[in-house]
């Protein structure tokens, strides 16, 4: 039992800690495919816990595809599963698993509740409108902490933020039209603009986010009318626009008759963010709130709050063209979770775990790293001796996946910086090891190049 360690009183339920020990030992090569684990009773005695705890731990490990159980022989480490990308993925912005939350059980229980009180035939048929009354009311309740009270009639239930952005660009701008966005922005926005044949105009930024004066210069010079921004915990820079700048953007939008698309996936994590642009300009801003960054991506749901007085018809037409509808089962499950308060509990757990991971990153990474205390990622400008693409390749060879700034650049000139996402590694201890590896690579001096020719 060389892989067994003592329990941490602050690390959650014992059965989860045992499963995490197994996962870590497998990841570090201390347990190899085919290795037989000790009998449950023996491990329970070794750790001083009851047999039920170990049984739950082995079940959890099997659900993580770490173990195979062979009747009459015991439990064995499963064969390694081939994964796309590097072994430690710090390149995908997803919410970290909150401690003590068993998502599989919550989904199973929620679906069972839905099947008990719903007409399955109606649930699983086509749903091509803006959402049912219950779904739109749930969406209004979900975004209320950010926007305040919103009439459910303004809500459109959408199949994720990406499809929503695509549909809004198609709805609000003609082919070839310019779109103003941050100089470093969400890759999905760049992809949607390119796919639809729109021109991206990069507004300048500083440490506080996009510069209103740059937006205005572009709007005037290029006759641009559509502006797409992420004002809170901006991806990738982590900047949160101060209230004063938000007010300036709203004022220049009024002055130049601009339409605002506000992609706001991280607002509910932030807690300290100023009011959204859409709260300051409810007649000219489209507000997108996805649950992919605060609950889990697999729900594939986002809520769109339309500007006051705007009908949903044209947006719905383009949403149907992009992705016919949200998955009805997932939308119904999310509605149920919001109604009973479970979604808010998961959100609080994700926020707490994200905060703990940010503290960990602050302790390990260089002081140049930028982050929000509850954010999912870190933005790291590089020291002079590292060029971003060479660094990314070096990290990949070490089994670490991060994102170079090129993926976010709205111009051909990207800064030497990387984004490090903290949510994709299940075990916090393993995340710490990965961050320490990144720090060691960053601190390594670049060898002088040979002058021999």
Buried (B, 14 or more C-beta within 10 A) or exposed (E): EEBEBEBEEEEBBBBBBBBBBBBBBBBEEEBEEEBEBBEBEEBBEEBEBEEEBBBBBBBBBBEBEBBBBEEEEBBBBBEEEEEEEBEBBBBBBBBBBBBEBBEEEBBEEBBEBBEEEBEEEEBEEEBEBBBBEBBBBBBBBBBEEBBEEBEBBBBBBBBBBBBBBBBBBBBBBEEEBBBBBBBBBBBBBBEBBEEBEBBBBBBEBEEBBBBBEBBBBBBEEBEBBBBBBBBBBBBBBBBBBEEEBBBBBBBBBEEBEBBBBBBBBBBBBBEEBBBBBBBBBBEBBBBBBBBBBBBBBEBBBBBBBBBEEBEBEBBBEBBBEBBEBBBBBBBBBBBBBBEEEBBBBBBEBBBBBBBBBBEBBEEBBEEEBBBBBBBBBBBBBBBEEBEBBEBBEBBBEBEBBBBBBBBBBBEEEBBBBBBBBBBBBBBBBBBBBBBBBBBEBBEEEEEEEEEEE
